[in-house]
Amino acid sequence: MTAGLPMTVPSPGLPSRVRVHEVGARDGLQNEKAVVPTEVKAEFIHRLVDAGLRTVEATSFVRPEWVPQLADAERLFPLLADLDAELPVLVPNTRGLERALSLGARRIAVFASVTESFAKANLNRTVDESLAMFEPVVTAARERKVHVRGYLSMCFGDPWEGAVPIRQVVRVAKALRELGCDELSLGDTIGTATPGHVRALLTELNAEGVPTDVLGVHFHDTYGQALSNTLAALQHGVTTVDASAGGLGGCPFAKSATGNLATEDLVWMLDGLGVETGVDLGRLTATSVWLAERLGRPSPSRTVRALSPSQAPSHKE
């Protein structure tokens, strides 16, 4: 497939290059109702890397009953050994860490909540109890020179608590940095952020000693704000953006969370702005079309639908 490309018109004040942290294979597929075969997941990840993505979050080493869609982590990860890419995996505790390290994982992520309600729903712990649970995980990973990413969920809004105070986010972000996390991903789990809110949070994090170069952003498109929020983050200097091929994903523990920012939509915007990603939009779009056919439904990504007639919505939709 040869994708159309936008006209490139650079905008001042943006980074020259952005690292796309692809989450479709983990965050995207974990929300599928049907379990995707291991071989399909492996080919999906190979295709993503072939499209130029160099950071692809592969799977999660959680207890199988928590997220059945990712229960095949031990079978999947060895199938990716030939890839020249960073393949971070999510681990919830020291047992998950040991499972991941035994298979050669060199990048891990822990998943913290900013709000008490989501911490209870997701981990059955308070925020402070969950941070205490992550401390030995991060320490053990750092001792083995494994890169650690800290996810912060509900940074902008929470389905139970409403708008989340910026100071609350800053407290958890600083705690994760103190534990030893190398980078932090700020998650708009239910998609309620707006650009001014994004800028205010990033500014306050900097003021409290959390530098921009350790921050990534993870936006959901519930209210159609993911790209505008991403642009606000880029204007602040953020150079790591999470996205999901085809716009897959949500959160199984927060029912109001809809799909992630589609990687194709992100790359289309960045190509138009002259910001390098190393991603081939045509190959990426073809990959999302391929996966959509196996999932039995069109891709949610607007760019995929625009570039691929087979993904265009029917009159019945």
Helices and strands as residue ranges (DSSP letters): E 19-22, I 24-28, G 29-31, H 38-50, E 55-56, E 59-60, G 68-70, H 73-76, G 77-80, E 89-90, H 94-102, E 107-113, H 116-123, H 127-143, E 147-153, E 157-158, E 162-163, H 166-179, E 183-188, H 195-207, G 212-214, E 215-219, H 226-236, E 240-243, G 245-247, H 263-273, H 281-295, H 302-307, G 309-311
